Amino acid sequence: MKKIIAVLLCFVMVAALAACGGDDSQARYDYDLSEYITVGDYKNLDVTIYTKTRDQEKQEVIDYYTSYYATPDKTATAADGDTVYISYTCTVDGAKVDKESATNTYVVLGSETLLPEVEAAIVGLLSGKTVTVEATFPADYESEAEVAGKTATFEVTLTHVMIDAEYNDAFVAAYFAGYGVSTMAEFDEYMNRNFLLNAVLDAIQGNPTYKVIAYPERELNEAVDEQFTYEDSAYKNNYGFGLADILEASGKTVDEYKAELKKDETILATVETEMLYYHIIRSENFAASDEEASELRSQLISEGVEYYRQLYVKNGITGSTLDSYLVNVLAALQETYTVEGCKQNILYDLVEELIVNGQNVSYVDEFAPEADTEEKTETN
């Protein structure tokens, strides 16, 4: 799990750095960065790409997203490793045990979420069917001490099995258009470039003369606010209440939570990479004009509106309803894409073009040494 999260974070990081959002009223990192970061060489470094590790991690990314976009099949038979949607009731000595029962919940068979006998009984079960099985709780069962060591009866109903999406050009076009790709070949090239970019960044940041001295308060606070706003919006959209409500219920203030976010590794890594990029921008005298940024902004807004138009039409939305939706989309994109943000995007592209093409890259058809170590540790 840690590996797939790390792999996905590579894409999150690249997407975050490539965003055209931002406040037009304030240029970022418009001051001397020497008190915050020391950067050594960032050109002509030796970078090794272990292709077996890269290809394995690319497949993990594909597997993750095909699983994420899985669809329910109410005619399927459950197999080990499947994600199943079930309801089950646990009874001990004829009495229902509420804490060991659940309604309409997802379980990955083989994950040991349920007792082994229960998961084994679901394997081979047809969707829509119910099975009754006896299972014994471990003597040291901590979740519900009252049932520890006791034999229980589980009645399990399988509603459906989640079937992974098929990975093909249509899948890429549907879910990765925002990355500027529409075919498997283009997405493969996109992933290759991202892994190379991250390998180059690792080489730069692994240089003995490279050092992060401190994190600038202004940009760190901006990153924290952006993350808080993202999480708050997600909760409101999915559950109807905001992050502040959750924090209040847990006895934590917004300021306390934001103080925790300021120590979050992903946020700190984003700010660190931004500082590195702006160091290179200044060193190379890269510049982007308002005209270039405005042109990019218009292009992105136009592409965004077209993307959502096709998406809505695909889902049967047409006529005046479609027009109304697209008006809202246009307003949202105009607010999201700013001239200053697009100017930053152009500068970042220049940085990435320089550092990706400015290294001594060698490709080795092997697994990375650290991957071998990790596999041995997991095996033993």
Buried (B, 14 or more C-beta within 10 A) or exposed (E): EEEEEEBBBBBEBBEBBBBBBBEEEEEBBEEEBEEBBBBEEBEEBEBBBBBEBBBBBBEBBBEBBBBEBBEBEEEBBBBEEBBBBBBBBBBBEEEEBEEBBBEEEEBBBBEEEBBEBBBBBBBEBEBEEEBEBEBBBEEEBEEBEEBEEBEBBBBBBBBBBBBBBEBEBEBBBBBBBEBEBBBBEBBBEBBBEBBBBBBBBEBBBEBEEBEBEEBBEEBBBBBBEBBBEEBBEEBEEEEEEBBBBBBEEEEEEBEEBBEEBBEEEBBBBBBBBBBBBBBBBEEBEBEBEEEBBEEBBEEBBEBBBEBBBEBBEEEEBEEEEBEEBBEEBBEBBEEBBBBBBBBBBBBBBBBBEBBBEEBEBEEEEEBBEEBEEBEEEEEE
